Amino acid sequence: MAASAQWQPAEEGLREICHLLEQQISPSPDRPQIWLQLQQYSQHPDFNKYLAFIFARAEGTPVEIRQAAGLLLKNNLRTAFKSMEPSNQQYIKSELLPCLGAADRHIRSTVGTIISVIVQQGRILGWPDLLQALLQCLESNDLNHMEGAMDALYKICEDIPQELDSDVPGLAERPINIFLPRLFQFFQSPHASLRKLSLGSVNQFIMLMLKGLSRSMDQYLQGLFVLALDPSAEVRKLVCAAFVQLIEVRPAFLEPHLRNVIEYMLQANKDDDDEVALEACEFWSAYCDAQFQTECLGEFLPRLIPVLLSNMVYADDDESLVDAEEDESFPDRDQDLKPRFHSSRFHGADNMEDDDDDIVNIWNLRKCSAAALDILSNVFGDEILPTLMPLVQAKLATADDNTWKDREAAVLAIGAIAEGCINGLYPHLSEMVVFLIPLLDDKFPLIRSITCWTLSRYSKFVVQGIGHQKGHEQFEKVLMGLLRRVLDTNKRVQEAACSAFATLEEEAAKELVPRLEVILQHLLCAFGKYQKRNLRMVYDAIGTLADAVGGELNQPRYLDILMPPLISKWQQLSNSDKDLFPLLECFTSIAQALGPGFSQFAEPVFQRCINLIQTQQLAKVDPLSAGVQYDKEFIVCSLDLLSGLAEGLGSGIESLVAQSNLRDLLLQCCMDDASDVRQSSLALLGDLTRVCPVHLRPRLPEFLNVAADQLRTQEMREFVSVANNACWAIGELVVKVQQDISPIALRVVECLVPILKNAEGLNKSLVENSAITLGRLAWVCPDLVSPHMDHFMQPWCTALSMIRDDIEKEDAFRGLCALVRENPTGALSSLVYMCKAIASWHEIRSEDLHNGVCHVLNGYKQMLRNGAWEQCMSLLEPPVKDKLSKYQV
């Protein structure tokens, strides 16, 4: 240690590094060059010691340069600390500790960040002096020292809280138990910064709920109640955050104090500081999610609902008020173009996409209050209406320009309760929609946009009424009203109208067919006038329309409106333009809807997809030769469009596949390190198997092995959607290539059985696809699969009984019959489960399968003598026995 303490930097090196740091923090066009120089310096073994010296000791140097040295040191230590010489590590640590009490708060804050990184890399064990130094600072009564130590402790708690709850040799107790009493003491500090840091530190342990905190819960709650009315808004915000986390993680601790906590959160929800009010507002959703007794909160609804409604009114400084002024003549700014995320193709019952029908992505008090009202309406239902509706009606009754924000909030509230209060609202829905339709033409754009959203929330009701004349007229008015707003001049309204119209399309489906021409005219008119950001919404609305009306779109008069503008845009966009993503998605829906009707457009679309995949695969290894930067999204969208073509064109895609290198590209994509590329590749593998398996045969063993690799336990748990598509694709291959599957059959069975045995908690589609694929393997290779029946019959039959009647279920049951024929005794111990699986059929339409099932049941009836069959039947519920009677047993 003495040797490292004697180290001194060379003056010249010190000057050079300080000069580079100064250039790095000043606005300079040479910054990339400076960064490269600093990276070169990083190779020098003493470079991090220079940075530590500048940060800790360069007293005459501007604090900005010292701080830059500290931040660079922190980044370097993240990767280099473990491989550093112990003497260098020791030098850096010894230089950092005195900085805890530095006079400048920027230095104190930065040293806390560096210390946390070192603890992450070397653990508390590797720095025994640290705990002692922190304790000394906390007990020093010097504000700088106390604040520096508390800041470092807070960052350790935030980054690696579990590290403080581990045993340290030489300490009688775990660090957390040493620090907790001191942190609680600082709750009462006269300094707001110390109260904030101490409470923030303790809050980090709520999610872990350590024993030390559990034992001290009374003291902690007492401290929270003391801080509840703290003059510092930052402290009050942390108090609210603590109550929200506690009710999420350990609601039982709050139960004795529930009324007081609700009362406090209600007051905090009205706090003058918006951030405190927002944190408090999160409590209501958390309370409902915790499934606490509703009566306790129910008493507060008459006071809570007016607060939420009041907070749903736009704040004067809300960014949306500025955005709402922009009409279509304003060019989009780069920051308006939110990143978009394509969801890879998923084969199964429950895609795991999140539906977000919200129209703005900035989370604020208004949005949080609307979300709270939504969840309260779902928990309390019509109980909230007597309090809410008079307030909503009063706001809607105002007509002057000064109160437009109140009217807007009232319309938002009607939308928020659409799901939870539908029963109580039902008798009045027709009048409500009549009232909302004129608001689509309101002079205030934000009233027009929120009305679009609210009407979309009631689109199911609007569509249900089509059967009678009044309801049909209302549907027409909503449809045409939303289409008018699609052509609004205000960009915010355009966005909301397109989103709302897409929701209406999903609900209305084939009911849109009589108005297809006028819908297409409006959407393609919007396509011609929208700017980049909202153009994505039009693509979505066109894609949703194609999904909704399907083959009805396949008429020349519709295609003449729809296709020329889309093809023109397709030709304009380069292979590196990200605006291709939504267009590729839109074409996917159109190809599926038009079916063989898309063949006139298919060849250039297919070839473009192949080119995009090839270009991106080259860009991944050599962006210079490819001429573009790698972006996997191009591959994913192209694979999904090829799947759409396979689904739409059917065997018509065969000639295109035959003339391309798609098979080899696809195999490469199936082995990609990005899970979403693998997910879409495996979906395409299954889709191509259905329509042109002959082109996959030359590399069949490789495809099967790659797909089977995705079903290994570790990969499967981490990438469920990939495993699901792999399982489905293998099932499709089994049916098409039959005996060629034999060499890999048992390997696949070994992967599928654990999925079926651990079905609880797994994705429903993965379990269903596993059951179907196992059945298909059994059908094709009964001789290979039947010896292993006793390992999987029970969970397999349970999974089969959950699957809806369809062709895939038929395949699986053919496998069941084949196994029983091959090895009847292998299923004896699971006969009850097999009977339940058979009874899950509503009706087996295939005559040969129906006969096969009859044969299986009657075979067991004859095999089980001396009352054994009757005993088996006695274990079945009466409805199951009734359903089995149709199989002549």
PEVEN-V956301 format. One record per pair of residues at least 24 apart in sequence whose ideal C-beta (glycine too) atoms are under 10 Angstrom apart, sorted by the first residue. I is the first residue (numbers start at 1). J is the second residue. Records with the same first field share a line. If there is no record, write none. Layout:
# PEVEN-V956301
I=J, J
This chain:
# PEVEN-V956301
1=86, 87, 90, 91, 94
3=87, 90, 91
4=49, 85, 86, 87, 88, 89, 90, 91, 92, 93, 94, 95
5=87, 90, 91, 94, 95
6=91
7=46, 49, 52, 53, 87, 88, 91, 95
8=49, 53
9=46, 49, 50, 51, 52, 53, 54, 57, 58
10=46, 50
13=41, 44, 46, 47, 50, 53
14=50, 53, 54, 58, 61
16=41, 50
17=41, 44, 47, 50, 51, 53, 54, 58, 65, 69, 72
18=50, 54, 58, 61, 62, 65, 66, 68, 69
19=65
20=65, 68, 72
21=51, 54, 61, 62, 64, 65, 66, 67, 68, 69, 71, 72
22=61, 62, 64, 65, 68
24=65, 68, 72
25=62, 64, 65, 67, 68, 71
26=64
35=72
38=68, 72, 76
39=76
41=72
42=72, 75, 76, 79, 80
45=84, 85, 88
46=85, 88, 91
47=72, 73, 76, 80, 88
48=72, 73, 76, 77, 80, 81, 84, 88, 89, 91, 92
49=73, 84, 85, 87, 88, 91, 92, 95
51=75, 76, 77, 92, 95, 114
52=77, 88, 91, 92, 93, 94, 95, 96, 99, 114
53=91, 92, 95
54=95
55=92, 95, 96, 99, 102, 107, 110, 111, 114
56=92, 94, 95, 96, 97, 98, 99, 102, 107, 111
57=95, 98, 99
63=102, 103, 104, 105, 106, 107, 110
64=106
66=99, 102, 104, 106, 107, 110
67=104, 106, 107, 109, 110, 111
68=110
69=110
70=96, 99, 106, 107, 109, 110, 111, 113, 114
71=110, 113, 114
73=110, 113, 114, 117, 118
74=110, 111, 113, 114, 115, 116, 117, 118
75=114, 117
76=117
77=114, 117, 118, 120, 121, 122
78=117, 118, 120, 121
79=121
80=121
81=117, 118, 120, 121, 122, 126
82=121, 122, 126
84=121, 122
86=126
89=118, 121, 122, 126, 127
90=127, 129
92=118
93=118, 122, 126, 127, 129, 130, 133
94=129
96=127, 130, 133, 152
97=127, 129, 130, 132, 133, 134, 136, 137, 148, 149, 152
98=133, 148
99=148, 152
100=130, 133, 134, 136, 137, 138, 140, 144, 145, 146, 147, 148, 149, 150, 151, 152
101=133, 136, 137, 140, 142, 143, 144, 145, 146, 147, 148, 149
102=144, 145, 147, 148
103=144
104=144
105=144, 147, 148, 151, 193
107=144, 148
108=144, 145, 147, 148, 149, 150, 151, 152
109=147, 148, 151, 152, 155
110=151
111=148, 149, 151, 152, 155
112=147, 148, 149, 150, 151, 152, 153, 154, 155, 156, 197
113=151, 152, 155, 159
114=152, 155
115=148, 149, 151, 152, 153, 155, 156
116=151, 152, 153, 154, 155, 156, 157, 158, 159, 160, 163
117=155, 156, 159, 160
118=156
119=152, 155, 156, 159, 160, 163, 164
120=156, 159, 160, 163
123=160, 163, 166, 168
124=156, 160, 163, 164, 166, 167, 168, 171, 174, 175
125=163, 166, 167, 168, 169, 170
128=168, 169, 170, 171
130=156, 175
131=164, 168, 170, 171, 175, 178, 179
134=175, 178, 179, 182
135=175, 178, 179, 182
138=179, 182, 183, 185, 186, 194, 198
139=182
143=189, 190, 191, 193, 194
146=186, 189, 191, 193, 194, 197, 198
147=191, 193, 194, 197
149=182, 194, 197
150=182, 183, 186, 189, 191, 193, 194, 195, 196, 197, 198, 200, 201
151=193, 194, 197, 200, 201
152=197
153=179, 182, 183, 197, 198, 200, 201, 204
154=183, 196, 197, 198, 199, 200, 201, 202, 203, 204
155=197, 200, 201, 204
156=201, 204
157=183, 197, 200, 201, 202, 203, 204, 205
158=200, 201, 203, 204
159=204
160=204
161=201, 204, 205, 206, 207, 208, 210
162=205, 208, 210
164=201, 204, 205, 208, 210, 212
165=205, 208, 210, 211, 212, 213
173=212
174=210, 211, 212
175=212
176=202, 205, 208, 210, 211, 212, 213
177=210, 211, 212, 213, 215, 216
178=212
179=212
180=205, 210, 212, 213, 215, 216, 219, 220
181=212, 216, 219
183=216, 220, 223
184=216, 219, 220, 222, 223
185=223
186=223
187=219, 220, 222, 223, 224, 226, 227, 230, 235
188=223, 226, 227
191=232
192=230, 231, 232, 233, 234, 235
193=232, 234, 235
195=223, 226, 227, 230, 231, 232, 234, 235, 238
196=227, 230, 232, 233, 234, 235, 237, 238
197=234, 235, 238
198=223, 227, 235, 238
199=223, 224, 227, 230, 234, 235, 237, 238, 239, 241, 242
200=234, 235, 237, 238, 241, 242
202=238, 242
203=238, 239, 241, 242, 244, 245, 246
204=245
205=245
206=241, 242, 243, 244, 245, 246, 248, 249, 250, 253
207=245, 248, 249, 250
208=249
209=245, 246, 249, 250, 253
213=250, 253
214=250, 253
217=246, 250, 252, 253, 254
218=253, 256
220=246, 253
221=246, 253, 254, 256, 257, 260, 261
224=257, 261, 264
225=257, 260, 261, 264
228=260, 261, 264, 265, 267, 268
229=264, 267, 268
232=273
233=271, 272, 273, 274, 275, 276, 277
234=273, 275, 276
235=276
236=264, 268, 271, 273, 275, 276, 277, 279, 280
237=268, 271, 273, 275, 276, 277, 278, 279, 280
238=276, 279
239=264, 265, 268, 276, 279, 280
240=264, 265, 268, 269, 271, 275, 276, 277, 278, 279, 280, 281, 282, 283
241=276, 279, 280, 282, 283
242=279
243=268, 279, 280, 282, 283, 286, 287
244=279, 280, 281, 282, 283, 284, 285, 286, 287
245=282, 286
246=283, 286, 290
247=282, 283, 286, 287, 288, 289, 290, 292
248=282, 283, 285, 286, 287, 289, 290
249=286, 290
250=290
251=286, 287, 289, 290, 291, 292
252=290, 292
254=287, 290, 292
255=292, 293, 296
258=287, 292, 293, 296, 297
259=296, 297, 299, 300
261=287, 296
262=287, 292, 296, 297, 299, 300, 303, 304
263=300, 303
265=300, 304
266=300, 303, 304, 307
267=307
269=303, 304, 307, 308, 310, 311, 365, 368, 369, 372
270=306, 307, 310, 311
271=365
274=311, 315, 317, 364, 365, 366
275=364, 365
276=365
277=307, 311, 365, 368, 369
278=311, 363, 364, 365, 366, 367, 368, 369
279=365, 368
280=307, 311, 365, 368
281=307, 308, 311, 364, 365, 366, 367, 368, 369, 370, 371, 372
282=363, 368, 371, 372
283=372
284=308, 368, 369, 371, 372, 373, 375, 376, 379
285=368, 371, 372, 373, 374, 375, 376, 379
286=372, 375
287=372, 375, 376, 379
288=372, 374, 375, 376, 378, 379, 380
289=375, 379
291=379
292=379
294=376, 379, 380, 383
297=376, 379, 380
298=376, 379, 380, 383, 384
301=376, 380, 383, 384, 386, 387, 388
302=384, 386, 387, 388
303=387
304=372, 373, 376, 384, 387
305=372, 373, 376, 377, 380, 384, 385, 386, 387, 388, 391, 413
306=387, 388, 391
307=369, 372
308=365, 366, 368, 369, 370, 371, 372, 373, 376, 384, 388, 409, 413, 416
309=369, 370, 373, 387, 388, 391, 392, 395, 406, 409, 410, 412, 413, 416
310=369, 391, 406, 409
311=364, 365, 366, 367, 368, 369, 370, 372, 373, 409
312=365, 366, 367, 368, 369, 370, 372, 373, 395, 405, 406, 408, 409, 410, 411, 412, 413, 416
313=365, 366, 369, 395, 403, 405, 406, 407, 408, 409, 410, 412
314=364, 366, 404, 405, 406, 408, 409, 412, 446
315=364, 365, 366, 405
316=405
318=360, 362, 364, 365, 366, 405, 446
319=360, 362, 364
320=359, 360, 362, 364, 366, 446, 449, 492
321=405, 446
323=360, 362, 445, 446, 490, 491, 492, 495
324=444, 445, 446, 447, 448, 449, 490, 491, 492, 493
325=445, 490, 491, 492
326=445, 489, 490, 491, 492, 531
327=445, 488, 489, 490, 491, 492, 493, 494
328=487, 488, 489, 490, 491, 493, 494, 529, 530, 531, 534
329=489, 491, 531
330=490, 491, 531
331=531, 532
332=491, 530, 531, 532, 533, 534, 535
333=533
334=532
336=491, 531, 532, 533, 534
337=531, 532, 533, 536, 578, 579
338=533, 536
339=578
340=533, 536, 578, 579, 581, 582, 585, 633
341=581, 633, 676
342=581, 582, 584, 585, 632, 633, 634, 636, 637, 640, 676, 680
343=585, 636, 640, 676, 679, 680, 721
344=636, 637, 639, 640, 674, 675, 676, 677, 678, 679, 680, 681, 682, 683, 721, 722, 725
345=588, 636, 639, 640, 641, 642, 643, 644, 647, 676, 679, 680, 681, 682, 683, 684, 686, 687, 721, 725
346=679, 680, 683, 720, 721, 722, 724, 725, 728, 763, 765
347=643, 679, 682, 683, 686, 687, 721, 724, 725, 726, 727, 728, 729, 731, 732, 765, 769
348=721, 724, 725, 727, 728, 763, 764, 765, 766, 767, 768, 769
349=724, 763, 764, 765, 766, 767, 768, 769, 802, 803, 804
350=724, 763, 764, 765, 766, 768
351=721, 724, 763, 765
352=720, 721, 724, 763, 765
353=721
355=503
356=499
357=415, 453, 456, 457, 499, 500, 502, 503
358=453, 499
359=449, 450, 452, 453, 456, 492, 495, 496, 497, 498, 499, 500, 537
360=449, 453, 492, 495, 496
366=405, 408, 409, 412
367=412
369=409, 412, 413, 416
370=409, 412, 413, 415, 416, 417
371=416
372=416
373=412, 413, 415, 416, 417, 420, 421
374=413, 415, 416, 417, 418, 419, 420, 457
375=416, 419, 420
376=416, 417, 420, 421
377=413, 416, 417, 418, 419, 420, 421, 422, 424, 425
378=417, 419, 420, 421
379=420
380=420, 421
381=417, 420, 421, 422, 423, 424
382=417, 420, 421, 422, 423, 424, 425, 426
383=420, 421, 424
384=417, 420, 421, 424
385=417, 420, 421, 423, 424, 425, 428
386=424
388=413, 414, 416, 417, 421
389=413, 414, 417, 421, 424, 425, 428
392=417
396=435, 436, 439
401=443, 444
404=442, 443, 444, 446, 447
405=444, 446, 447
407=439, 442, 444, 446, 447, 450, 451
408=439, 442, 444, 446, 447, 448, 449, 450, 451
409=450
410=447, 450, 454
411=435, 436, 439, 442, 446, 447, 448, 449, 450, 451, 452, 453, 454, 455
412=446, 447, 450, 451, 453, 454
413=450, 454
414=450, 451, 454, 455, 457, 458
415=450, 451, 452, 453, 454, 455, 456, 457, 458
416=453, 454, 457
417=454, 457
418=453, 454, 455, 456, 457, 458, 459, 460, 461
419=457, 458, 460
422=457, 458, 460, 461
425=458, 461
426=461
429=458, 461, 462, 464, 465, 474
430=461, 462, 465, 470, 471, 474
432=458, 461
433=458, 461, 462, 465, 471, 474, 475, 477, 478, 481
434=474, 477
436=478, 481
437=474, 477, 478, 480, 481, 482
438=477, 481
439=481
440=477, 478, 480, 481, 482, 484, 485, 488, 493, 497, 500
441=481, 484, 485, 488
442=493
444=490
445=485, 488, 489, 490, 491, 492, 493, 494, 496
446=490, 492, 493, 496
447=493
448=481, 484, 485, 488, 490, 492, 493, 496, 497
449=485, 488, 490, 491, 492, 493, 494, 495, 496, 497, 499, 500
450=492, 493, 496
451=481, 482, 485, 493, 496, 497, 500
452=481, 482, 485, 486, 488, 493, 494, 495, 496, 497, 498, 499, 500, 501, 503, 504
453=496, 497, 499, 500, 503
454=496, 500
455=481, 482, 485, 497, 500, 501, 503, 504
456=482, 496, 497, 499, 500, 501, 502, 503, 504, 506, 507
457=500, 503
458=503, 504, 507
459=500, 501, 503, 504, 505, 506, 507, 508
460=503, 504, 506, 507, 508
461=507
462=504, 507, 508
463=504, 506, 507, 508, 509, 511, 512
464=507
466=508, 511
472=511
475=504, 508, 511, 515
476=514, 515
478=504, 508
479=504, 505, 508, 511, 512, 515, 518, 519, 522
480=515, 518, 519, 522
482=519, 522, 541
483=515, 518, 519, 521, 522, 523, 525, 526
484=522
485=522
486=519, 522, 523, 525, 526, 530, 534, 537, 538, 541
487=522, 523, 525, 526, 529, 530
488=526
489=529
491=530, 531, 533, 534
492=534
493=534
494=526, 529, 530, 531, 533, 534, 535, 537, 538
495=530, 533, 534, 536, 537
496=537
497=522, 526, 534, 537, 541
498=523, 526, 530, 534, 535, 536, 537, 538, 539, 540, 541, 542, 544
499=537, 540, 541
500=541
501=526, 537, 538, 540, 541, 544, 545
502=537, 538, 540, 541, 542, 543, 544, 545, 547, 548
503=541, 544
504=541, 544, 548
505=540, 541, 542, 543, 544, 545, 546, 547, 548, 549
506=544, 545, 547, 548
507=548
508=545, 548, 549
509=545, 547, 548, 549, 550, 552
510=548, 549, 550, 552
511=548, 549
512=545, 548, 549, 552
513=548, 549, 550, 552, 553
514=552
516=545, 549, 552, 553, 555, 557, 558, 561, 562
517=555, 557, 558, 561
519=545, 549, 558, 561
520=545, 553, 557, 558, 559, 560, 561, 562
521=561
523=561, 562, 565
524=561, 562, 563, 564, 565, 566
525=561, 565
527=562, 565, 566, 569
528=565
532=578, 579
535=569, 579, 582, 583
536=579, 581, 582, 583, 585, 586
537=582
538=582, 586
539=566, 569, 579, 581, 582, 583, 584, 585, 586, 587, 589
540=582, 585, 586, 589
541=586
542=566, 582, 583, 585, 586, 587, 589, 590
543=582, 583, 585, 586, 587, 588, 589, 590, 592, 593
544=586, 589
545=586, 589, 590, 593
546=586, 587, 588, 589, 590, 591, 592, 593, 594, 644
547=588, 589, 590, 592, 593
548=589, 593
549=593
550=589, 592, 593, 594, 595
551=592, 593, 594, 595, 596, 597, 648
552=593
553=589, 590, 593, 594, 595, 597, 598
554=590, 593, 594, 595, 596, 597, 598
555=594, 597
556=597
558=594
559=590, 594, 597, 598, 600, 601
562=590, 594
563=587, 590, 594, 598, 600, 601
566=590, 601
567=601, 604, 605
570=601, 604, 605, 608
571=604, 608
573=608
574=627, 628
575=608, 611, 612, 614, 615, 616, 619, 626, 627, 628, 634
576=612, 615, 616, 619, 626, 627, 628, 629, 631, 634
577=628, 634
578=631, 633, 634, 637
580=608, 612, 633, 634, 637, 638
581=631, 633, 634, 636, 637, 638
582=637
583=637, 641
584=608, 609, 612, 633, 634, 636, 637, 638, 639, 640, 641, 642, 644
585=637, 640, 641, 644
586=641
587=637, 640, 641, 644, 645
588=637, 638, 640, 641, 642, 643, 644, 645, 647, 648
589=641, 644, 648
590=641, 644, 648
591=641, 642, 643, 644, 645, 646, 647, 648, 649, 653
592=641, 643, 644, 645, 646, 647, 648, 649
593=644, 648
594=648, 649
595=647, 648, 649, 650, 652
596=648, 649, 650, 651, 652
597=648, 649
598=644, 645, 648, 649, 652
599=645, 648, 649, 650, 652, 653, 656
601=645
602=645, 648, 649, 652, 653, 655, 656
603=655, 656, 659
605=638, 641, 642, 644, 645, 656
606=638, 641, 642, 645, 646, 649, 653, 655, 656, 657, 659, 660, 662
607=656, 659, 660
608=638, 641
609=634, 635, 637, 638, 639, 640, 641, 642, 644, 645, 656, 660, 662, 665
610=638, 642, 656, 657, 659, 660, 661, 662, 665
611=638
612=637, 638, 639, 641
613=637, 638, 639, 642, 661, 662, 665, 666, 668, 669, 677, 681
614=638, 661, 665, 668
616=669, 677
617=665, 668, 669, 672, 677
620=672, 673, 674
632=669, 672, 673, 674, 675, 676, 677, 680
633=674, 676, 677
635=665, 668, 669, 672, 674, 676, 677, 680, 681
636=669, 672, 674, 676, 677, 678, 679, 680, 681
637=680
638=665, 669, 680, 684
639=665, 666, 669, 676, 677, 678, 679, 680, 681, 682, 683, 684, 685, 687
640=679, 680, 683, 684, 687
641=680, 684
642=666, 680, 681, 683, 684, 687, 688
643=680, 681, 683, 684, 685, 686, 687, 688
644=684, 687
645=684, 687, 688, 691
646=683, 684, 686, 687, 688, 689, 690, 691, 692
647=687, 690, 691
649=691
650=690, 691, 692
651=690, 691, 692
652=691, 692
653=687, 688, 691, 692, 695
654=688, 691, 692, 694, 695
655=692
656=692
657=688, 691, 692, 694, 695, 696
658=692, 694, 695
660=695
662=688, 692, 695, 696
663=688, 695, 696, 697, 698, 699, 702, 703
664=698, 699
666=695, 696, 699, 703
667=696, 699, 702, 703, 706
668=706
669=706
670=702, 703, 705, 706, 707, 709, 710, 722, 726, 729
671=702, 705, 706, 709
674=722
675=710, 715, 718, 719, 720, 721, 722, 723
676=719, 721, 722
677=722
678=706, 707, 709, 710, 715, 719, 721, 722, 723, 725, 726
679=710, 719, 720, 721, 722, 723, 724, 725, 726
680=721, 722, 725
681=706, 707, 722, 725, 726, 729
682=706, 707, 710, 721, 722, 723, 724, 725, 726, 727, 728, 729, 730
683=721, 722, 724, 725, 726, 728, 729
684=725, 729
685=725, 726, 728, 729, 730, 732, 733
686=725, 726, 727, 728, 729, 730, 731, 732, 733, 736, 769
687=728, 729, 732
688=729, 732, 733, 736
689=728, 729, 730, 731, 732, 733, 734, 735, 736, 737
690=729, 732, 733, 735, 736
691=736
692=736
693=732, 733, 735, 736, 737, 740
694=736, 737
696=733, 736, 737
697=736, 737, 740
700=733, 736, 737, 740, 741, 743, 744
701=740, 741, 743, 744
703=729, 730, 733, 737
704=729, 730, 733, 734, 737, 740, 741, 743, 744, 745, 747, 748
705=743, 744, 747
707=731, 733, 744, 748, 751
708=744, 747, 748, 750, 751, 752
709=747, 751
710=751
711=747, 748, 750, 751, 752, 754, 755, 766, 770, 773
712=750, 751, 754
713=751, 754, 755, 758
715=751
716=751, 754, 755, 762, 763, 766, 770
717=758, 762
720=762, 763, 765, 766
721=763, 765, 766
723=751, 755, 762, 763, 765, 766, 769, 770
724=755, 762, 763, 764, 765, 766, 767, 768, 769, 770
725=765, 766, 769
726=751, 766, 769, 773
727=751, 752, 755, 765, 766, 767, 768, 769, 770, 771, 772, 773, 774
728=765, 766, 768, 769, 770, 772, 773, 808
729=769, 773
730=769, 770, 773, 774, 776, 777
731=769, 770, 771, 772, 773, 774, 775, 776, 777, 808, 811, 812
732=772, 773, 776, 808
733=773, 776
734=772, 773, 774, 775, 776, 777, 778, 779, 780, 781, 811, 815
735=773, 776, 779, 780, 807, 808, 811
737=780
738=776, 779, 780, 781
739=780, 781
740=780
741=776, 777, 780, 781, 784
742=777, 780, 781, 783, 784
743=784
744=777
745=777, 778, 780, 781, 783, 784, 785
746=777, 781, 784, 785, 787, 788
748=773, 774, 776, 777, 781, 785
749=773, 774, 777, 778, 781, 784, 785, 788, 791, 792
750=788, 791
752=777, 792, 796, 799
753=788, 791, 792, 795, 796
754=792, 795
755=795, 799
756=791, 792, 793, 794, 795, 796, 797, 798, 799, 800
757=791, 792, 794, 795, 796, 798, 799
758=795
759=795, 796, 798, 799, 802
764=799, 802, 803
767=795, 798, 799, 802, 803
768=799, 800, 802, 803, 804, 808, 809, 812
769=799, 803, 808
770=795, 796, 799
771=795, 796, 797, 798, 799, 800, 801, 802, 803, 808, 809, 812, 815, 837
772=799, 800, 803, 806, 807, 808, 809, 810, 811, 812, 813, 815
773=808, 811, 812, 815
774=799, 800, 812, 815, 816, 819
775=799, 800, 803, 808, 809, 810, 811, 812, 813, 814, 815, 816, 817, 818, 819
776=808, 811, 812, 814, 815
777=812, 815, 819
778=811, 812, 813, 814, 815, 816, 817, 818, 819, 820, 822
779=810, 811, 812, 813, 814, 815, 816, 817, 818, 819
780=811, 814, 815, 818
781=815, 818, 822
782=814, 815, 816, 817, 818, 819, 820, 821, 822, 823
783=818, 819, 822, 823
784=822
785=815, 818, 819, 822, 823, 826
786=818, 819, 820, 821, 822, 823, 824, 826, 827
787=819, 822, 823, 826
788=819, 823, 826
789=816, 819, 820, 822, 823, 824, 825, 826, 827, 828, 829, 830
790=823, 825, 826, 827, 828, 829, 830
791=826
792=826, 830
793=819, 820, 826, 827, 828, 829, 830, 831, 833, 834, 837
794=827, 829, 830, 832, 833, 834
795=830, 833
796=827, 830, 833, 834, 837
797=827, 830, 831, 832, 833, 834, 835, 836, 837, 838, 840
798=830, 833, 836, 837, 840
799=837
800=833, 834, 836, 837, 838, 840, 841
801=833, 834, 835, 836, 837, 838, 839, 840, 841, 880
802=837, 840
803=837, 840, 841
804=840, 841, 842
805=840, 841, 842, 843, 844, 845
806=845
807=845, 846
809=837, 840, 841, 844, 849
810=841, 844, 845, 846, 848, 849
811=849
812=837
813=837, 838, 841, 844, 846, 849, 850, 852, 853, 856
814=846, 848, 849, 852, 853
816=849, 852, 853, 856
817=848, 849, 851, 852, 853, 854, 855, 856, 859
818=852
819=856
820=852, 853, 855, 856, 857, 859, 860
821=852, 855, 856, 859
824=856, 859, 860, 863
825=863
827=856, 860
828=860, 863, 864, 868, 872
831=857, 860, 863, 864, 868, 869, 872, 873, 875, 876
832=872, 873, 875, 876, 880
834=860, 872
835=860, 872, 873, 875, 876, 880, 881, 883, 884, 887, 889
836=875, 876, 877, 880, 883, 884
838=880, 883, 884, 886, 887, 889
839=876, 877, 879, 880, 881, 882, 883, 884, 885, 886, 887
840=880, 883
841=883, 886, 887
842=883
843=886
844=886, 887
850=886, 887
851=887, 888
853=884, 886, 887, 889
854=886, 887, 888, 889
855=887, 888
856=887, 889
857=884, 887, 888, 889
858=887, 888, 889
860=889
861=888, 889
